[in-house]
């Protein structure tokens, strides 16, 4: 339909032109001494139109010839860009597939285009890092440094790879450059957290955890475990000095001190560092324990074991608190056994032999735990019943042997410490008893 309209328009224009030329009878005289040239007006107009068209097309040809080198340059640049993009896509694909050698090869091919060279260099650096070719990785990073558009990506990638290589100082330097230029994002904070944890910078790691937690960038369970690990290291570092340990504990926010696992580690250190910190251990455990014994888990039971080791004078209030918990505890099970054992250990420490044995036997009836057997053996040894002590020692040894390695823990764990001093009484004091 379009070509038909064009044909009709041309036909109309031709008809109008023919009518105009037919009615035009003018002449033009050109004097070129000694000659005179007479032309009709129609021929003169036609000749002028041809001359203008020739000049126009000649100018166009000259312009095209002048622009030809630039057109060739643009064509080659476009061809290089297309080739670079294809190589970059191939490099990313191979990297995600785990074919790091092919990814690095494709990244090298993508260097042909300036638009893809920076990103391709980062892919090449990560591929070389995965293959543990650290010298080639550094060369790729130097190549990426030439492209200012990928500067942030280069710093983040450098920090992450250096952290994986455990070059934590260099990684933190890269993160520091990002912060110094006002460029912050969540992933860089996670990298800084890993580097600080690996290098033992516990204060900086704690700040990173809190900041990630504030931005909802860290799962609640992961945040809790990280805080536990960091606080444990912080308080262990002060375990040589009772006053420094207490000061460090009070610096911990109250909400974090109420976490059972943090309170358990702190109570263990309080009891192991200085008997004068017994009340602080009791306060920490009280704040972390759920109100009802029926809601207690394994960590809560460990807190009760540590509660019985906290030395306070007098111990009456401590014993009464355990007895109050016993009234709310189930008739059988590990909760009642742990509470009865704790009451028995407190009585043992106060040399209340009869009451201690009563509670320990009640614990044994609820749950025949090796620690209860060991406590009964120590009690029998203290009152001079060697035969009964030997029998309980034998049963305790068999029970401890059947426990899994995970429940035995390390030397500083409650079970291992209880195996040595089940009632928190050193051998010298036990002899005096």
C-alpha positions in Angstrom: 0.0 0.0 0.0 2.9 2.3 0.8 4.6 1.8 -2.6 1.2 2.6 -4.3 0.9 5.9 -2.5 4.5 6.8 -3.5 3.9 5.9 -7.1 0.7 8.1 -7.2 2.6 11.0 -5.6 5.4 10.7 -8.2 2.9 10.5 -11.1 1.2 13.6 -9.8 4.5 15.5 -9.4 5.5 14.5 -13.0 2.1 15.7 -14.4 2.5 19.1 -12.6 6.0 19.5 -13.8 5.0 18.7 -17.4 2.2 21.3 -17.2 4.6 23.9 -15.8 7.3 23.3 -18.4 4.8 23.4 -21.2 3.4 26.8 -20.1 6.9 28.2 -19.6 8.1 29.9 -22.8 10.9 32.0 -21.4 14.5 32.2 -22.7 17.8 32.9 -21.1 20.7 34.6 -23.0 24.3 34.0 -21.8 26.9 36.4 -23.0 30.4 34.9 -23.1 32.3 37.3 -25.4 32.7 36.9 -28.3 29.8 34.3 -28.0 26.2 34.5 -27.2 24.3 31.4 -25.9 20.5 31.3 -26.0 18.8 28.7 -23.8 15.2 28.0 -23.0 14.3 28.6 -19.4 13.3 25.0 -19.0 16.7 23.7 -20.1 18.5 26.2 -17.9 16.5 25.1 -14.9 17.2 21.4 -15.7 20.9 22.0 -16.2 21.1 23.9 -12.9 19.3 21.1 -11.1 21.8 18.6 -12.6 24.7 20.8 -11.5 23.4 21.1 -8.0 22.8 17.3 -7.7 26.3 16.6 -9.0 27.9 19.0 -6.5 25.8 17.4 -3.7 26.8 13.9 -4.5 30.4 14.8 -5.0 30.4 16.4 -1.5 28.8 13.3 -0.1 31.5 11.1 -1.6 34.2 13.3 -0.3 32.7 13.2 3.2 32.4 9.4 3.1 36.0 9.1 2.1 37.1 11.4 4.9 35.0 9.4 7.5 36.2 6.0 6.3 39.1 5.6 8.7 36.9 6.5 11.7 34.2 4.1 10.5 36.8 1.4 10.3 38.1 2.2 13.8 34.5 2.1 15.2 33.8 -1.2 13.4 36.9 -2.8 14.9 36.1 -1.4 18.4 32.6 -2.8 18.1 33.9 -6.2 17.0 36.4 -6.2 19.9 33.6 -5.3 22.3 31.4 -8.1 21.1 34.2 -10.6 21.3 35.1 -9.3 24.8 31.5 -9.7 26.0 31.3 -13.2 24.7 34.6 -14.1 26.4 33.5 -12.5 29.6 30.2 -14.5 29.6 32.1 -17.6 28.9 34.6 -16.8 31.7 31.8 -16.3 34.2 30.0 -19.5 33.1 33.2 -21.5 33.5 33.9 -19.9 36.9 30.4 -20.8 38.2 30.9 -24.3 36.9 34.1 -24.7 38.8 36.3 -24.9 35.7 38.8 -22.3 36.9 41.5 -22.9 34.3 39.0 -22.3 31.5 37.6 -19.3 33.3 41.0 -17.8 33.5 41.7 -18.5 29.9 38.4 -16.8 28.9 39.2 -13.9 31.1 42.4 -13.4 29.3 40.6 -13.3 26.0 38.1 -10.7 27.4 41.1 -8.3 27.9 40.7 -7.4 24.2 37.9 -4.9 25.1 38.4 -2.1 27.5 34.8 -2.3 28.6 35.2 -5.8 29.9 38.9 -5.9 30.9 38.3 -4.8 34.5 35.6 -7.3 35.3 37.4 -10.1 33.4 40.5 -9.4 35.5 38.5 -9.9 38.7 37.2 -13.2 37.3 40.7 -14.2 36.4 41.9 -13.3 39.9 39.2 -15.3 41.6 39.9 -18.3 39.3 43.7 -18.2 40.0 42.9 -17.9 43.7 40.8 -21.0 43.6 43.7 -22.9 42.0 46.0 -21.5 44.7 48.0 -19.6 42.1 48.5 -16.6 44.3 51.2 -14.9 42.2 48.9 -14.9 39.1 46.1 -13.7 41.3 48.1 -10.7 42.3 48.9 -10.0 38.7 45.2 -10.1 37.8 44.4 -7.7 40.6 47.1 -5.3 39.4 45.5 -5.5 36.0 42.1 -4.7 37.5 43.5 -1.7 39.3 43.8 0.1 35.9 40.0 0.2 35.6 38.7 2.8 38.1 35.1 1.6 37.5 35.8 -1.7 39.3 37.8 -0.2 42.2 35.2 -1.2 44.8 34.8 -4.7 43.4 38.5 -5.1 43.4 38.9 -4.1 47.0 36.1 -6.4 48.2 37.5 -9.3 46.1 41.0 -8.7 47.4 39.8 -8.6 51.0 37.8 -11.8 50.6 40.6 -13.7 49.0 43.2 -12.5 51.5 40.9 -13.5 54.3 40.6 -17.0 52.9 44.4 -17.1 52.7 44.5 -15.9 56.3 46.4 -12.8 55.4 44.1 -10.9 57.8 46.1 -7.7 58.1 46.1 -7.2 54.4 42.4 -8.0 54.2 41.6 -5.5 56.9 43.7 -2.9 55.1 41.6 -3.3 52.0 38.4 -3.0 54.0 39.9 0.1 55.7 40.4 1.7 52.3 36.7 1.1 51.5 35.6 2.7 54.7 38.0 5.6 54.2 36.4 6.4 50.9 33.0 6.2 52.4 32.0 3.0 50.6 30.4 0.5 53.0 28.3 -2.5 52.3 27.2 -5.6 54.1 29.5 -8.1 52.4 32.6 -6.1 53.3 31.4 -6.1 56.9 31.1 -9.9 56.8 34.6 -10.1 55.4 35.9 -7.8 58.2 34.2 -10.0 60.8 35.9 -13.1 59.5 39.3 -11.4 59.4 38.9 -10.1 62.9 37.8 -13.5 64.2 40.8 -15.2 62.6 43.3 -12.7 63.9 41.9 -12.6 67.4 40.7 -9.0 67.3 37.8 -9.7 69.6 36.6 -6.2 70.2 36.5 -5.3 66.5 34.8 -8.6 65.8 32.1 -7.9 68.4 31.5 -4.4 66.9 31.1 -6.1 63.5 28.6 -8.6 64.9 26.5 -5.9 66.5 26.5 -3.8 63.3 25.5 -6.8 61.2 22.8 -7.7 63.7 21.5 -4.1 63.7 21.2 -4.3 59.9 19.4 -7.7 60.0 22.3 -9.1 58.0 23.1 -11.9 60.4 20.9 -14.8 61.5 19.9 -14.7 65.1 21.4 -18.2 65.8 24.7 -17.2 64.1 24.8 -14.0 66.0 24.3 -15.7 69.3 27.0 -18.3 68.6 29.5 -15.6 67.5 28.8 -13.5 70.6 29.3 -16.6 72.7 32.7 -17.4 71.1 33.9 -13.7 71.3 32.8 -13.2 74.9 34.4 -16.5 75.9 37.7 -15.3 74.5 37.4 -11.9 76.1 36.8 -13.3 79.6 39.3 -16.1 79.2 41.9 -13.4 78.5 41.2 -11.9 81.9 41.1 -15.1 83.9 44.6 -14.4 85.4 43.1 -11.6 87.4 39.9 -11.8 89.4 39.3 -8.0 89.4 39.9 -7.8 85.6 37.6 -10.8 85.1 34.8 -9.2 87.1 35.3 -5.8 85.3 35.1 -7.6 81.9 32.0 -9.4 82.9 30.3 -6.2 83.9 31.2 -4.6 80.5 29.1 -7.2 78.7 25.5 -5.9 78.0 22.9 -7.4 80.4 20.9 -8.9 77.5 24.0 -10.9 76.5 24.9 -11.9 80.0 21.5 -13.6 80.2 22.4 -16.0 77.4 22.9 -19.4 79.1 26.0 -20.5 77.2 27.7 -17.2 78.0 26.7 -17.3 81.6 28.0 -20.9 81.8 31.4 -20.1 80.5 31.6 -17.1 82.8 30.5 -19.1 85.9 33.2 -21.7 85.1 35.9 -19.1 85.0 34.6 -17.4 88.1 34.7 -20.7 90.1 38.1 -21.6 88.6 39.8 -18.2 89.1 39.0 -17.2 92.6 36.6 -18.6 95.3 35.7 -14.9 96.1 33.9 -14.7 92.8 31.4 -17.3 93.9 28.6 -14.9 94.4 29.2 -13.4 90.9 28.9 -16.9 89.5 25.6 -17.4 91.3 24.3 -14.1 90.1 25.2 -14.9 86.5 23.6 -18.3 86.7 20.4 -16.9 88.3 20.0 -14.4 85.5 20.4 -17.0 82.8 18.2 -19.8 84.1 14.6 -20.1 83.0 12.2 -19.6 85.9 10.5 -23.1 85.8 12.7 -26.2 86.0 10.5 -27.9 83.5 11.8 -25.5 80.8 15.5 -26.3 81.5 17.6 -27.8 78.7 21.0 -29.4 78.8 22.7 -26.1 79.1 20.6 -25.2 82.1 21.5 -28.5 83.8 25.2 -27.6 83.3 24.5 -24.3 84.9 23.1 -26.1 87.9 26.2 -28.2 88.2 28.3 -25.0 88.1 25.9 -23.4 90.6 26.8 -26.1 93.1 30.5 -25.4 92.7 30.2 -21.7 93.4 31.6 -21.1 96.9 29.7 -18.6 99.0 29.7 -18.1 102.8 27.3 -19.0 104.2 26.0 -21.6 101.8 22.5 -21.8 103.4 20.9 -19.4 100.9 22.5 -21.3 98.0 21.1 -24.7 99.4 17.7 -23.2 100.0 17.5 -22.0 96.4 18.3 -25.5 95.1 15.7 -27.0 97.4 13.1 -24.5 96.0 13.9 -25.7 92.5 13.6 -29.3 93.6 10.0 -28.6 94.7 9.2 -27.5 91.1 11.2 -30.2 89.3 9.7 -33.4 87.8 9.6 -36.4 90.1 12.1 -38.3 87.9 14.5 -37.5 85.1 17.8 -35.6 84.6 16.5 -32.3 86.0 15.7 -33.7 89.4 18.9 -35.8 89.4 21.0 -32.7 88.6 19.3 -30.6 91.3 19.7 -33.4 93.9 23.3 -33.8 93.0 23.9 -30.1 93.3 22.2 -30.1 96.8 24.4 -33.0 97.8 27.6 -31.3 96.6 26.7 -28.1 98.5 26.1 -30.2 101.7 29.4 -32.1 101.1 31.2 -28.8 100.9 29.7 -27.8 104.2 30.5 -31.2 105.7 26.9 -32.2 106.2 27.6 -35.8 105.4 24.2 -37.3 106.2 22.2 -34.8 104.2 24.7 -34.9 101.4 24.4 -38.7 101.1 20.6 -38.4 101.2 20.5 -36.0 98.2 23.1 -37.9 96.3 21.2 -41.2 96.7 18.0 -39.4 95.6 19.9 -38.2 92.5 21.2 -41.7 91.8 17.6 -43.0 92.0 16.4 -40.4 89.5 19.3 -40.9 87.0 22.4 -43.0 87.5 24.8 -40.4 86.2 28.6 -41.1 86.6 29.1 -37.8 88.3 26.7 -38.8 91.1 28.5 -42.1 91.5 31.8 -40.2 91.7 30.4 -37.8 94.3 29.2 -40.7 96.4 32.6 -42.3 96.2 34.2 -39.0 97.4 31.7 -38.8 100.2 32.4 -42.4 101.3 36.1 -41.7 101.2 35.6 -38.6 103.3 33.7 -40.5 106.0 36.2 -43.4 106.0 34.1 -46.1 104.3 36.8 -47.4 102.0 34.8 -50.4 100.7 31.8 -48.3 99.6 34.2 -45.7 98.1 35.9 -48.3 96.0 32.6 -49.7 94.8 31.3 -46.3 93.8 34.7 -45.4 92.2 34.4 -48.6 90.1 30.9 -47.9 88.9 31.8 -44.2 88.2 34.8 -45.3 86.1 32.6 -47.7 84.1 29.9 -45.0 83.6 32.5 -42.4 82.5 34.0 -44.9 80.1 30.6 -45.4 78.3 30.1 -41.7 77.9 30.8 -40.3 74.4 33.9 -38.3 73.8 31.7 -35.2 73.1 30.1 -35.3 76.5 33.4 -35.7 78.2 34.6 -32.5 76.7 38.0 -30.8 77.3 39.9 -30.6 80.5 38.2 -27.4 81.5 34.7 -28.8 80.9 32.3 -29.3 83.8 32.4 -33.1 83.5 36.2 -33.3 83.3 36.6 -31.0 86.2 34.0 -32.8 88.2 35.8 -36.1 87.5 38.8 -34.6 89.3 37.0 -32.7 92.1 33.3 -33.6 91.9 32.4 -31.5 94.9 34.7 -28.6 94.1 36.9 -29.6 97.0 40.7 -29.7 96.4 42.5 -32.8 97.7 44.0 -30.9 100.7 40.6 -29.7 101.8 39.1 -33.2 101.3 41.8 -34.6 103.6 40.9 -32.1 106.2 37.2 -33.0 105.9 
